[in-house]
Amino acid sequence: MRALLIYPVFPQTFWSYDKILELVDRKVLLPPLGMLTVAAILPQDWEFKLVDRNIRDVTEAEWGWAELVIFSAMIVQKQDLLEQIKEAKRRNKLVAVGGPYSTSLPDEPKGAGADFLILDEGEITLPMFVEAIAQGKTSGIFRTTEKPDVTITPIPRYDLLELDAYDSMSVQFSRGCPFQCEFCDIIVLYGRKPRTKKPLQLLQELDYLYELGWRRSIFMVDDNFIGNKRNVKLLLKELKTWQEEHQYPFDFNTEASVDLAADPELMELMVQCNFNAVFLGIETPDESSLQLTKKFQNTRSSLADTVDKMIQAGLRPMAGFIIGFDGEKKGAGQRIIDFVEEAAIPTAMFGMLQALPLTALWERLEKENRLRDSTRKDINQTTLMNFIPTRPIEDIAQEYIEAFWTLYEPKRYLDRVYRCFLKLGVPKHESSFTMPNWVDIRALGIVIWRQGFKRSTRWQFWHHLFGILRHNPGVWEHYLTMCAHNEHFLEYRQIVRDEIEAQLAEFQAQEKQLQQVPSEKIDAIA
């Protein structure tokens, strides 16, 4: 069987980092790990080709070669996914679709023409699909309520990637999260009992990447890397030895819950393994909103102290924030700004609350008849809320726009990065020296020219850089990388403002139109 794996396009999001990737001549931040895992689970006597449409389009030769076309996507990719399914069917190809989006909303890819829906986790449902293919079937839906043992998951087919196009690599150690946040679909998709691979299993994946020549960053894509602290510590102890033996070829970052800061041993192990950044779901400094959304783990200690402990340990914080919780009081946007500034968090991902399919929030809002039609829009940082909030949506949207704009005002951003890196802990090991290539030298030159000479913040740039070199020189490379991120946020904050204002105007026009419709017609429409 000749299987063509196609990964749909992402719209521009907070994590696109287009401007930064241009500097280092790369196309995409991360590869499609799910598709690489699918290719590893399917029969290895099949032939595979992978096309990441975030890098390039599918060629006519690839379309002609394929006997089967396989897609996987997240909700944010839904528009391109549905278009590509139709394109494959126009060419009379057999189409199979899986991934988080299809698992949550299977009727949509099916409606676009998908022949097979391979839902839930592939370790269980892909063998069902393979058996159906062997029996000559041309359609089917494969589901399971079981959660597979990920110790049986094979090494992903990293060899299928166009490696030079990616800035970082993806590796997964665990699935699932022990918490119960109302708005989160991770516990719906993967359960509340974290399942982990064996340490040796993950090290074999790193061995494979090392053999393929990978020498850059690796993102541990677990939605909560420390969900099973015991197993994570076992992994980190072996990973530390592996890194030492290989002279630290990789640096890592990941996602974790805020209780990481309550475990100094765990943070120390992560830093010893060359983890340098962690994404935290802080969501809001408003404790009442945290309680309402059942994010109780964020209410057990001071969030500002939590962030500070991580910085001191040597882990740069990235954090997610949300506006629009039920019962939220006016000024939520300003409170988030104040918290980010106080905690000196360089990267603050910010968005309006969205009800994701099948989550507890979705089910509650559906019962309350508060869900809005959102079929036209993808869900990301430039999307208006897809439900009716408890305070005016105009107020929430305006606070969101102003907060995002303020957080990434160049002077504020550079000051925040500087304050964070002044106190950022320095790893006690030394990575092997790698001679910088021409692309990296060129990127550094562009950043220095733009921020050190061209922009109005040039004096601030030089003052902060020399301050880092004087007071915390061990982090200067990491610091300059974060300065470079400002290239992305300068553009993206304008995109957020333009998109949200346009959607808000459209929403207000629709509301005005409805107010002009006689009540009997509204009843008829309903």
N, C-alpha and C positions, 0 to 999 in steps of 0.2 A: 504493500500500500504506500502510495506517495502522498504524504501529508504536508500541506502547506499551513503553517501556523502564522496567523496575522494578528498583530497587536494594534488596536485602534489608537487614533490620535487623542491626546489630551488637549483640551482648550488651555489657554494661558491661565495659570493659577499662581498662587503664592509661591509654590515650589518650582515653577518653571525655570527660573533663573536664566532666562535666555541671554541677557546681556553679559552675565558672568561666563556662561559657557562659550559665548563667542570669543571672549578673551583668550581662552585656552584651546580653541579650535575643536570643541566637542559639541555634540548635538543634543544629548539628553542626560539628565541627572542620574537616573537609575534604569536598569534593564527590567524586562517583564519576568520576574522570578517564577511566577505561577506557570507561565507557558513553558519555561525550561524544565520545571518539575513535571508537567504533563508529558512532555516529550520523553522524559526519563521513565515514566510509569508505563507508557504505551509500549507495545512489542518492539524490541530493538532490531528486529529484522525489517521493520518498516523504514522507509526513507523519509527524512525530515528536512524541511527548509523553514527558516523563521524570518519574517519581515516585520520589523518594528516600524510602523508608519509614522512614528515620531522622528525617524531618521530619514526614511525615503518611502516612495510609493512602491507598490508591487509591480514588477515588470510583466510584460505580455508573456515572456518565456516562462515565468513562474506560474502565471495563471494557467498556461497551457500544460505545464508539467503536472499540476496537481490533480489527484484523483479525489482527494478529500481536503476540505478547508476547515480549519479549526480556529475559533475565536475565543478570547477571554477578555473581560472588561470589568471595570468598576463603573459606578453610576455616572461619574463625571465624564466618562468616555462614551456615553450611550449614543449620542448623535452620530458619531463616526461609525460606531459598531453597527447600528441599524442600516446605515447607508452601505457599508461594506458587505453585510449579509445579502442585501438586495443585488449588489454588484456580482457577488459570487453566484447567486441564483440566476441572474441574467445570463451567466456563462454556463448554466446547467451543471454546476458543481454540487456535490454532496456537502452539506454544511452542518458542522457540529459546534455548539456554543456552550460555554460554561463560565465560571467566575462569579464574583460577588453580585454583580448587577443581575445576571440571569437567575441566580439562586433566589434573589429577593423579588424580582419581577419577571418571572418566566414567560408570561403572556406577551410581553413586548418583543423579545427576539423571535419568539414563535410566530407572532403576527407579521414580522418582517420576512419570514420565509425559512427560518432555521429548521432543518430536518431532525436533528438530534439535540436534545437538551441534556447536558451532562452536569447535573447540579450537585450542590453540597461539596463534600471533599473527595477529590479524585482518586485517592488510594482505594476507595470502595466503589465509586460509580464508574470510573474508567474501565475496570475489568468487565463490568456489565455491558458497557458500550462495545468493547472489543468482541465480546461473545455475540452480540447482536450483529455486528459487521460480519463475523465469521459465518453466521447463519443466513447471510444475504439480506438482512433487513435494511430498509432504506429510511426508517424513521423510528423515533422512540424517545421516551423521557425516562431518565434514570435518577432516582433519588434515594436518600438514606437518612434515617434518624440517628444512626450510629456515628460516633466520632472515632476515626481511625487511630491506631497506634503509630505515631510518626517515627518510631524507631525502624519501621519497615520502609520509610520513604527513601528512594534511591538518590544518588548524587545528581543534582540538576544538570542538564545538558548545556553547560556553559560554552561548550565548543561551537554551539550554533550562533553565538552572538558575534556582531561586528564590534569587537571589544574596544577599538580605538574611539568609537563614537560616544562612549559612556564616561562620565566623570567619576562615578562611584559604582561599586558592585553591590549586589543584594545577596544576603544569606539569611536563612531562617533557622532559629533554634527551637522556638516553641510556638504553640497556637493556643488561644484562649486567654481569658483574664478572670481573676477571682471576684472582681467587683461587680456592681449592678447599676451603673450609671444609666439613667432613664433614656437618654438620647443616643446611646452607643449601640451600633449594630454588630460589634465584634462578638459580644456574648451571645447574640442570636445566631451568627454564622458559625462560630467556633466553640461556644460553650464557656462555662464559668470554671471548668477544671483545666488548668494549664497542662498541656501535654508537651513533653520535651524530647528532643533527640538525645542520643547518647553522646557524651563528649567526643569519643573517638570518631563517631559518625560525622560530627561537624568538622573535626580536624581533617578528615579525609576530603571534605569539600574544599577546605582551605588549601590542602595539598594540591588539589586539582587546579584551582585558580592560580596557585604559585607556578605549577608546571606550564600553564597556558601563558605565563609571562605577566600576570597581573601584579602591579606594585603600587596601586593607589588605595584610596579609602574604601572601606566596606561598611555598608549600612546593615546592621542587624535588624531586620524588618519586623521583628516581633512587636505586636501591639502593646505588650507589656513584658519586656525582657525579664523582669524580676518577679513575674507572677508565681514562679516556683523557685523561691530563693535557695533552697537546699541544692537543687539540681544546677542552678546557675553557678553557685559557688564551686561545685564539682567541675563544671566546664571551665570556669575561669582559672582554676588552679592548673589544669592541663594546658589551657591556652597560653598561660604565662610562660610555661616551659617551651611550648612550640614557638612562640614569638622570640624568645631568647635564642633558641637554636637556629632560627632563620634570620636573625638580626633585625627583627621588627620591620618586616616588609609592608605591613598593613597598619593603618590606624582605623579605629572603629567609632561609630556613633549608633545610637539606638533610641528607643522610646521606653519610658518607664513611669511607674506611678510615683507619687511624691514621697511615699514611705521609704524610698531609696535612701533619703537623707538621714533616716533613723538607724541606718546600718553602716557604721564607719568601715567595718571589715569589707563589706561588699563594695563600697565606693573605692577603697584602696586597691582591692583586687582588679576592679575595672580599669583604674588608672595604670596599674602595673602591666595590664594587657594592652595598653595603648588606646583605650577608649578616651576620647577627648570632648565629646558632646553628648547630651541627652535631651530628648524632647519630653516635656512634661505637660500633661493635660491639667493646667491650673483652672481654666475656664472663667473664673470670676473671683474677685476678692470678697464678694458679698456672701456671707455665710448662709443667709436665709435661702439664697438661690441654690447653693451647693446642697443644702439639706433637702430642698424641694426636688432636685434632680437626682437625689440619692447618691451623690458623690461624697459619701461620709468620710472617706479616707483623706479628703482635703480639709477636713474641719478639726483634725486631731492635734494639730500644732500650728504655729505661725508659719504661713506660706512664705513670708519674706525671709525668715530664719532658715527655712528649708532650702530655699534657693542659695542663700549665702553659704551654707554648709557645703553644698555641691561645688560652688565656685572655689571655695577654699581648698577643697579636696583635689581640684584639677579638672572638673567637668563643666564645660561651658553649657549654660542652660539655654535651651530653646523652649518656648512655651506656647500653648494654645489658649486662646481666650474667646469667649462667646458672649454676645449680647442678645437680649430678647427673651430671657426666662420669664415664666409666669410670675406675676407679683413683683417684678423688678421695679425699683423706684427710679425716678428721673435722675439723670446724671451718671448712669452706669458706665458710659463711655469714658467720662473724666476719671472715674474711680479706677478704671483699668489703666489709663495713662499714668495716674499717680502711682499705682502699684508697680508697673513695669519700670518706671523711673526709679522708684525707691529700691527695687530689687536689682537694678542694673542688668536687666535681661536684654541682650542685644537683639535677638530674633524673637519677635512676638507675633505669631500667626493669629489673625483676628478674623472672626466671621460672625454673621448673624445666625442664630439658632435655626437649624433645619430639622424637620421630622423625617428620619430615614425609615424606609419601609420595614415593617415587621418589628420595629423597636417598641419598647413599652410606651415611649412618648407618642409614637405613631398611633398605637392602639387606643391610648387615652384620648388623643385629639380627635380620632375618628369617631369615638363614642360621643364626644362633645360636639360633633359636627363643625369642627374648626379647621379642617384641612382645606387648603386652597388648591385649585388645579395648577399643577406645576409641570405638566407634561412637556411644555415647550422649552424648559430651561434645564441645563445641567445644574448640579449642586456644587458650588464652590464659593470662593470669597467674593465673587461678583454677582451673587444671586440673592434676590430679595427673599424674605422668609416665605416658606410654603404653607404657612398656617396663619390663622388670625390670632395675634398676640393679645395680652390683657391690657396693654396700653397702646396708644396710637402708633401704627406702623411707621407713620411719617416721623414721629419723634425718635424711634429706634433707628431708622435709616439715617437720619441726620446726625445723630450722635455717633453712629458707626462710621460714617464718612469722615466726620471731623476727627474722630479718634485715630483712624487709620492714617489720615493725612498728617496729623500731629506726630504720631509715633515715628513716622519715617521722614520727618523734616530733617534734612541733612545734618544740621548742627546738633540737634537732639540725638540723632542716631550715633554720630561719631562720639559724642560725649558719653553716651551709654556704653558703647563698646569699650571706650578707654577706661571707664570706671570698673567695668567687669574685669578687664585684662590686667589692671593694676594689682588685683588681688587673686587672680587665677593661679591655682597651684601648678607647679611645674613637675612633670614626671621625673622620677629619680633614675630612670634608665636613659641610655642614649641610643637612638635609632641609627642604623647604618647610613653613612653619608652618601647621597645620590647627587651626582653632578646635574645641575639644572639644565634642561634642554632649551632650545631657542624659543619654543612656544611659551614656556614659563617666564623666560627673561623678557620676552616681548610683552606678555600680559602685565608683568610687574611694572614695566616702563610706562604702559598706557595708564595704569592706575595712578602711578606717581605723577604723570603729566596732568591728568584730569583733576585729581584731588589735591595735588601739591602745588599746582601752578594755575590751572584754568579756572577753578571754581572759587566762589567767594569764601569758602571755608578753608582756603589753603593755609592760612596761618594756624588755624586750629589743627589741621592735619599734621603739620610739622611739629607743633608743640606736643601733641599727643604721641607721635611716633618717637620723638626723642625722650619723652617721659617714660615710655615703655622700655626703650633701650637702656635707660638709666636705672629704672626701678625694678623691672621684671624682664630682663633680656631673653630669658628662656622661652618666651611665648611670642616673640616678634613676628615669626612667619605666620603663625595662626592669627595673630592680630591683624596683619596686613590682608589676609584672606577675608576677614570679616569686614574690613574697610571696603574691600572690593565689592562685597555684597550690596553696598549702597547703590551701585550702578543699576542693579535690578529694581530696588525699591523706589528709586527716583521715578522710574517709568511706571511701575506697577501701582503706586498710590494714585496716579492720575487715571489709570484704567479703572480702578475700583470706584473712584468718584464719578467718572463718566457713566459707567455701566449701572450703578445703583441709582443715580439721578434719573437716567433714562427709564429704568424699570419703574421707579417710583412715580414718574410722570404718567406712564402708561397705566399703572394701577389706579392713580387718582382719576384719570380720564374714564376708566371703566366704572369706577364707583359713581362718578357724576352721572354717567349715562344710565346706570341702574336706578339712580334716584329719580330720573325723569320718566322711567317706565311705570305706567299705572300698576298698582298692586295686583290686579287680576291677571295681568300679563306675566308678572314675576312668578305668580303661583303656577301659571300654565307652563312657564319655562322649567320651573323646579319639578 
